[in-house]
Amino acid sequence: MEVVSFGSARFKVSSDYLKGHDIVYVSPACDWIDGLNLGNGDIGVMVYGPPNHMKFSLNKSDVWDYRYEPYWLKPEFRHSVIAKAIEERDWKKLAAITRECDELYEKLPYPSFQPCGQLEIKMDENHRYFYQRLSLQDAVVKTRFTLDVPGLMRDVGSYRSCATTCFVDAVRNVFVIAFNFQARRLEKVHHPEQGMPPKGVVIELYRQCNEGLPKPRFGFDEECVWMDFTFPDGFRYVVLFTVEGPSYQVEKTDDRVRVRFVDRVPRFTLYLSIATSREAEDPLEAARREVTTARSMGFEKLFEEHRSWWRDFWSRSFISLPDKLLENLWYKSIYDIASCSRGKKTMPGLQGLWCVDNFPAWHADYHLDANVQMLYWPVYTANHPELAEPLYHTFTKMLPKVKEITKLFYNLDGACIPMTTCPTGINHGGWFTCSWWPMAGAWLCQHFWWGYTYTKDIKFLREVAYPFMKECAKFYEGYLKRDEKGRIVIFPSVSPEAGGPGPEAWGRNSTVDIALMKYFFKAMIEASEILGVDEEERKKWKDILENLPEYPVVDGHLIDMEWRSITQSRDPWTTAGHSGIPMPIYPLGEIGLDSSEEWLKIGKESYKYMHTWHVWKACVAARLGMGDEALKQLYEFVDHIRPNGLHVLYENIYQIDANGGFAAAINEMLLQSHNEVIRVFPAIPQKWHDVKFADLRAQGAFLVSSEIENGVVKYVLVKSLAGGTCRIVNPWPGRDYVFYPVQVRDLENQKTVDSKIKGYQIEFKTKPGHTYVVERPEKPLESF
């Protein structure tokens, strides 16, 4: 069997190791929620239904209903008026001003991510045997099934074998379905029907009825069939396909277009594309070009191109856990993110690239009080920072609109990123306490900063991250107020979604706001120093940082906020659904294993009061070194996973974000590098004795590989992508450095590298492209 290796790691694995993580069905997924998902970051398809009625829901990243009601244009809807009402505890006035913001989100179905349509393939046959497999390695759904022969018993072999293969091309905007009837040899045929392909094949394309929207238009010519849809605001998209193989007739009705095969056909291939008016002047011609090119290339060439992309993708990192269920979900979660987020495309919302509902939960929009951030938490350590590119692209593109609304509502320069928004940058509304939370931008900026710290890409920092972060900094400079002693007071302050939409949510100096302001301005100071710019602004940022309030701590643990408006007291209320208490620990990294004994104790005590997502709690537990607790939380999350690996809420409402949080928690258990200090296996559960990983990415642009065997670290490999100083926590604690030293070798020249021991850290300088091993001299890398 062919084996593959990862860099200088001392282990090798089978080239088809990912097969063990495929999703396999032996009965069809009747409901969309259990379908098998495919995607290339722009087109998303959910595959479900029985083989005689195959269904494919279609989505595209930029197909949204972009309409909105600008409720914020009313003159009384201004931050100064609202802040005064909160300060005076005039809850009646506050409710009157913000009522429309609260109510429109529930009343209006837009703005929202929208389904493009539904493709269905039907046959006048009944099926028996069924076997379906989603290959993570190749991002393809293959289905094998047999069709009945009426009137024959099973014991005479009354079946006809069929197979379908479908994938969304990784490098072209084309969805491909190939059908193949596997005829039986004549001497084994007991009935004429057994040698015949399926009959009555019909392909239908339609969009689910929505009374609030116009009907689609359908068309066809000698080569292609299409559906053309225009939203009331003029935004348009086209779904177009061609079928290679059969002769067919096309029928149009008011609500669908139908392709009916004239004869039985043993094989056919369908090529489908979706194009929009946001990317092409003529979406119909754009979709036609994609499909024509794909058809001219043919199935085999397309699939090889697609397969090659995914094989390269999976070659960039590797993990092996003793718990194969969690290992499976890690790979599936990374697959899901790679399938819905790629390149300079529109960033996915709450439901990724898979939405079948005209009225999706929470508009399937962007929630920036954890959901957006959580989806992208794992991509950096998983060594796929490129998957965050849609986030950078989408939010940079919306800046002009965001700055316009910021000026109107706050009368301030810069950008206050809305907490609930869509690709245009407008504020959707919803609970005012959440939707107009002003710290969403600071949290979003962590991803822009991580985009630099994990890659050391100075061009990205200069041209993408820093300009965006600076617009947010301009806003915060004007927004933050001071008391008579010059100390920053964050008022009005909230923890989003804690306290609901009412007055009990408001207060002063919430933990989440303090944590974000500390992290954000530290990043701004460091970024400006690296780029050698904005020296005067840097002085202001340092002053803000020095005068931020202390964290509110009661009885040795963090509380939600310092003071609440409704009680006029220091209320130790700690129920924070989305953010708040976890923030200084994860993802911001201020409290953790590097902290003082006092603050580590506060962190662990605060953990007891965190009422948040299981995956987020698992990340927090890992940052605190509590591996068994992290494992417990991950299994709580697993209870809410469907057979296809997707996370559901409230029965059949699915969201993509928690899968990102799950993968991030696994990453944190294996490797941590916040503050650019590397820790390997910082939170391994006691029962995990043998663990390995390869090419996980650490801050500082280092690729790290390591193994634990019988609970002991064997070695640590560090590949330096950008040079610089590497700091790593000694993986053999308690080792006497005098009698039992730890050495660092450069594997490029096999020379020992000068290293410094600073407390529990090993520090050494690196060269770009060189790989280093941290090892025990008596057990060098080559001994394994």
C-alpha positions, -999 to +999 in steps of 0.1 A: +000+000+000+013+035-009+023+056+021+028+093+025+049+113+049+047+148+063+079+168+062+105+154+086+080+137+109+091+102+118+058+086+110+042+076+077+005+069+070-014+052+042-022+074+013-058+067+017-059+074+055-089+097+050-111+069+038-117+060+074-133+094+078-157+093+049-194+097+056-212+064+046-250+059+042-266+025+036-300+041+034-309+073+016-310+106+035-347+115+031-344+149+046-322+178+034-307+183+069-290+149+066-278+153+031-241+151+020-226+185+014-203+195-015-189+229-023-160+249-037-163+281-017-188+296-042-212+269-053-227+247-026-248+215-032-266+193-007-271+157-020-300+137-006-331+116-015-335+080-028-318+070-060-351+070-080-357+106-068-323+122-063-323+158-050-296+185-051-302+218-034-282+246-050-266+276-034-241+303-044-221+325-020-233+359-034-270+349-039-287+370-012-319+390-010-300+423-005-331+445+002-332+463+035-352+489+054-330+518+066-346+523+100-315+541+112-323+571+091-348+584+116-333+614+134-340+601+169-322+569+161-288+582+172-262+569+196-261+601+217-299+599+223-299+562+230-269+564+254-286+593+273-318+572+277-298+543+291-279+566+315-312+581+327-328+547+329-356+559+307-365+524+294-397+535+278-380+560+256-353+535+248-378+509+237-397+535+216-365+544+197-352+509+191-385+491+186-383+491+148-347+478+150-359+449+171-391+442+151-380+445+115-355+416+119-385+393+127-410+408+103-389+411+071-374+381+054-345+402+040-316+408+039-310+371+039-289+343+022-311+326-004-314+292-020-307+293-058-330+264-066-335+226-066-324+201-092-341+166-091-335+135-111-364+110-111-369+075-126-399+053-130-382+026-110-379+012-075-346+006-058-333-020-034-296-020-025-282+014-016-247+025-007-236+062-007-202+076+003-189+112+008-152+110+002-135+138+022-102+131+004-117+138-031-148+158-021-171+136-042-203+118-035-205+083-050-237+063-049-243+027-059-277+012-060-298-015-077-331-012-095-359-038-093-372-058-122-410-060-117-423-095-112-390-112-105-379-126-071-346-116-055-333-151-055-329-151-093-308-120-092-335-096-102-315-064-099-298-038-122-267-021-109-263+017-112-238+043-100-237+080-098-207+103-091-211+140-083-188+168-073-185+206-072-154+213-092-127+227-069-113+251-095-142+258-118-178+269-110-193+237-122-214+210-105-210+176-123-232+145-121-223+113-139-247+084-141-237+049-152-258+018-157-238-013-153-254-039-176-252-075-166-237-101-190-265-117-212-261-153-199-269-141-164-301-122-174-333-139-163-356-113-177-353-088-206-357-059-183-325-069-164-303-058-193-321-025-197-311+010-183-337+028-161-368+041-178-387+073-174-357+096-165-368+131-158-346+161-147-363+190-131-350+225-121-371+249-101-370+274-072-393+269-042-423+291-042-420+324-023-450+346-025-430+377-016-407+373-046-413+372-084-414+338-103-383+327-121-381+326-159-372+294-177-355+288-210-337+263-232-319+260-266-303+231-284-275+227-258-286+242-225-315+245-201-318+273-175-336+292-148-333+330-147-343+348-115-344+385-106-350+399-071-371+430-067-340+452-063-327+440-097-301+415-086-301+385-109-288+350-111-290+322-136-288+284-130-279+266-163-271+230-171-265+208-201-269+170-203-245+149-224-256+115-236-294+112-240-319+125-265-345+145-246-375+168-247-378+200-227-411+212-211-417+244-193-444+252-167-450+282-145-428+269-118-402+246-133-384+233-164-384+196-171-360+175-192-376+142-202-353+115-217-368+101-249-351+066-246-334+046-220-298+057-216-270+037-200-250+067-191-252+105-190-233+134-176-249+167-164-228+199-161-244+228-141-232+263-133-246+294-115-237+330-123-249+363-109-251+399-119-227+408-092-199+391-110-210+392-147-228+417-169-247+388-185-251+359-160-267+337-186-237+339-209-213+336-180-230+303-169-231+291-205-193+296-209-186+277-177-208+247-187-195+247-223-159+247-212-166+219-187-183+198-213-155+202-237-130+190-211-151+160-202-158+143-169-125+125-165-103+155-170-125+177-147-125+151-120-087+147-121-082+185-118-107+186-089-091+156-072-057+171-075-068+202-057-082+183-028-052+160-025-029+190-023-052+206+003-051+175+026-013+173+023-008+204+043-015+191+078-023+159+096-036+147+130-040+113+146-060+109+178-068+077+198-104+088+197-113+082+161-148+098+163-133+131+173-106+127+147-133+120+121-152+152+131-120+173+130-114+163+093-151+167+085-151+202+100-120+213+081-137+198+049-168+218+056-149+251+060-129+244+028-161+237+010-178+269+018-150+295+022-124+301-004-107+328-024-121+363-030-157+351-028-185+362-006-180+350+030-205+323+042-231+331+068-246+311+096-255+282+073-224+281+053-231+274+016-261+251+022-295+267+027-327+253+014-352+277+031-365+309+016-368+322+052-336+308+069-332+311+106-316+344+116-315+353+079-285+330+076-266+363+080-233+373+096-234+374+134-202+389+148-207+381+185-190+346+180-205+329+149-184+344+122-153+344+143-158+308+155-161+294+119-126+307+112-109+299+145-093+266+134-081+275+099-048+291+110-035+263+132-048+237+108-024+253+083-051+266+060-049+304+066-060+309+030-095+298+040-100+331+058-096+351+026-134+355+020-136+371+055-110+397+046-125+402+011-161+406+023-155+430+052-129+451+034-154+455+005-182+467+028-161+494+045-175+524+026-210+516+036-200+508+072-182+542+075-213+560+061-236+544+087-210+549+115-209+587+107-246+589+107-254+570+139-224+578+161-212+611+144-177+596+144-151+589+118-139+553+111-158+521+110-181+504+136-187+470+121-224+459+127-229+428+148-256+416+125-249+423+089-247+409+053-223+414+024-233+450+019-224+461+054-258+474+065-271+467+100-298+441+099-313+449+132-325+424+157-322+429+194-307+464+197-285+453+226-268+429+201-271+443+166-256+476+175-229+462+198-199+484+189-171+460+197-179+435+169-152+452+148-125+448+174-132+410+176-133+408+138-099+425+137-084+396+156-088+375+124-070+402+103-042+403+129-040+364+130-038+366+092-004+383+098+008+366+130+004+331+116+020+339+082+043+369+088+030+381+054+041+418+056+024+426+023-009+413+037-004+434+069+004+466+050-022+463+023-051+444+039-051+440+076-037+473+089-059+496+067-090+478+079-079+477+116-070+514+114-105+524+103-118+505+134-092+523+156-105+557+144-139+548+156-128+535+190-106+566+196-138+587+194-162+562+210-143+555+243-150+581+270-131+590+302-141+597+338-128+627+358-096+609+365-088+602+329-097+565+331-116+548+302-153+541+310-171+518+285-207+529+288-232+518+277-218+483+277-233+449+271-224+412+267-242+404+234-272+380+239-267+380+277-298+397+292-319+396+262-332+427+244-343+445+276-328+469+301-312+442+322-286+438+294-271+473+298-243+482+321-207+495+324-173+479+316-183+445+305-156+418+306-160+412+268-156+449+260-125+454+282-109+422+268-114+433+232-101+468+237-070+455+254-063+430+226-072+454+198-050+482+209-021+459+217-024+446+181-026+481+167+005+492+185+025+462+174+013+464+138+022+501+135+057+494+150+063+466+125+052+488+096+070+518+110+039+541+106+015+562+127+039+571+155+015+599+168-015+576+167+005+549+185+010+573+215-028+577+217-033+539+215-008+533+243-026+559+264-059+542+259-044+508+267-029+521+299-062+536+311-086+508+303-106+495+333-097+465+353-116+432+348-146+429+371-138+400+396-161+388+424-152+360+448-122+350+427-138+348+393-147+370+364-183+383+362-202+396+332-198+433+338-187+458+365-221+474+370-256+470+357-280+499+349-311+481+359-299+472+394-276+501+399-252+477+415-222+454+410-243+424+400-223+392+397-245+379+369-225+355+348-248+339+322-232+349+289-246+330+259-222+341+233-193+361+248-182+377+280-164+357+306-145+333+282-130+361+261-098+369+280-090+332+280-101+322+246-098+334+219-079+365+232-052+346+251-047+370+280-054+344+307-039+309+303-010+286+311+015+315+307-004+336+333+006+342+369-006+317+394-032+342+406-047+348+372-046+311+362-066+304+393-091+331+384-094+317+350-101+282+362-126+295+388-143+316+361-147+285+339-172+271+364-195+301+357-194+300+319-227+292+302-217+292+266-213+268+237-197+234+244-171+239+217-162+273+231-159+259+266-137+231+252-114+258+237-113+276+271-106+244+290-077+236+266-062+271+271-063+264+309-046+230+304-078+210+314-077+183+288-102+160+304-127+189+307-122+198+271-129+162+261-161+162+281-173+194+264-165+180+230-187+150+236-215+172+248-212+188+213-212+155+196-247+148+209-259+176+186-243+163+154-263+148+125-251+117+107-234+139+081-213+157+107-232+190+107-243+207+139-280+214+146-299+236+169-335+233+180-342+201+161-336+209+124-319+243+124-283+239+113-254+262+116-218+258+103-200+279+130-198+253+158-180+229+136-153+255+133-153+258+171-150+220+175-119+218+152-104+248+170-107+230+204-089+199+190-062+223+177-058+239+211-055+205+228-026+196+204-008+229+199-010+264+213+010+294+202-008+326+215+017+353+223+040+335+199+050+309+225+046+273+212+032+246+235+028+210+222+001+188+237-009+214+263-043+198+271-042+161+263-068+140+282-053+115+306-064+085+285-048+098+253-014+080+254-005+080+217-011+112+197+006+127+167+003+156+144+022+171+115+025+206+101+001+224+124+008+261+121+019+283+150+020+320+153+053+333+141+048+313+108+062+280+121+049+245+111+051+222+140+050+183+141+052+161+171+043+127+186+034+114+220+040+077+227+029+062+261+023+097+273+058+110+265+067+135+238+092+119+214+104+151+196+092+184+183+099+195+147+096+232+138+098+244+102+104+281+100+086+297+071+097+333+077+127+331+100+127+349+134+130+337+169+112+305+180+100+302+216+088+268+227+078+255+261+100+226+272+081+195+262+098+175+289+090+194+321+110+186+352+141+177+332+174+189+347+190+210+320+225+206+334+226+169+335+199+162+309+200+190+284+175+196+256+191+204+222+180+220+190+194+209+157+190+224+122+181+195+100+194+214+069+230+211+081+227+187+111+244+213+133+233+221+169+218+255+172+225+279+201+195+280+223+186+298+255+166+284+284+144+312+298+124+297+327+103+269+311+109+282+275+135+272+250+144+300+226+164+299+194+168+318+161+156+303+128+162+308+091+134+308+065+128+274+050+149+255+076+135+227+098+146+223+134+142+195+158+139+199+196+151+167+211+168+149+240+204+141+231+201+105+243+170+100+221+176+119+189+151+122+161+167+094+141+162+069+169+125+069+162 
